[in-house]
């Protein structure tokens, strides 16, 4: 807000310099009026194990660490396991270990290792370590966006092999509604072989309920020349539950149904009515640098094509290099038990290395 102020210091005065002190006084008063509320915002408190009282502003708590903004040290990250209690008057979506979500603020607990949740007109106390996530209720659309961008390029001179990959994952959250868009594509070229292209994109809506239950609806499209798949468009939904939702591990699973329209190279388009079984696992840790390990397994029996089933398995490992930039290795396996022709491959395994930026 300070950058938007325009002081009329450059306007000439017929009285010369006699009004300069007054101008400076008015400018200082205006500046103080703007900066005082900004400084006053940093009134959140964290009390840690060694007894230190930290004053600043809680930005977010996720994956075992608190993003904490201070005047003296800038933005720092505090391990939640070291926090005894804390307080903030700002509104967060607060998720507990049992999956319950509350919208409110925090107050200091009456005992060590306890913290109070201030929700509407009610206040109740829980163990500090029962809180596994706190997401600030942000005012604007752009502030609610989170995501990442990955880019990878490999070249081998001996056989003129070139691999290119690009992916992005964008998330938007409002209350208990979650929206996610992801896109990944890769291109591989090598002498004396056909080019290999892959594309996968989806838009997902997820609604959270009590007791860690959720519903998810998905619209997606994919293409894979290695499997002779020209295009597969799909729409579906599933219901599931988070079995583990802690500061280090997330484990979720779900069941559902979907419809797909697919076309393979040289074949007519066909309809597929499919079942869905999904398992999602994520492990994350951090010290000076973040480390993430995630796996997703999707088993898809094709109901109207007896005996056919497909498997999608993706595992990725990422390690932060510097703040918000990371190195990532991904393994992607796609399997189809009944390809359209005998010459078509049943599975496609790809390993991708990339560098990414999260925002």
Secondary structure as UniProt FT lines:
FT   HELIX           2..4
FT   TURN            9..10
FT   TURN            14..15
FT   HELIX           16..19
FT   HELIX           20..40
FT   STRAND          44..48
FT   TURN            49..50
FT   STRAND          53..62
FT   TURN            63..64
FT   STRAND          65..70
FT   TURN            71..73
FT   STRAND          74..79
FT   HELIX           80..82
FT   STRAND          83..96
FT   TURN            97..98
FT   STRAND          101..108
FT   TURN            112..113
FT   STRAND          114..119
FT   TURN            120..121
FT   STRAND          122..127
FT   HELIX           128..130
FT   STRAND          131..136
FT   HELIX           142..144
FT   STRAND          145..156
FT   TURN            157..160
FT   STRAND          161..174
FT   TURN            175..176
FT   STRAND          177..189
FT   TURN            191..192
FT   STRAND          196..208
FT   HELIX           210..212
FT   STRAND          213..224
FT   HELIX           225..227
FT   STRAND          229..245
FT   STRAND          249..264
FT   TURN            265..266
FT   STRAND          270..286
FT   STRAND          290..302
FT   TURN            303..304
FT   TURN            306..307
FT   STRAND          309..322
FT   TURN            323..324
FT   STRAND          325..336
FT   TURN            342..343
FT   STRAND          347..358
//
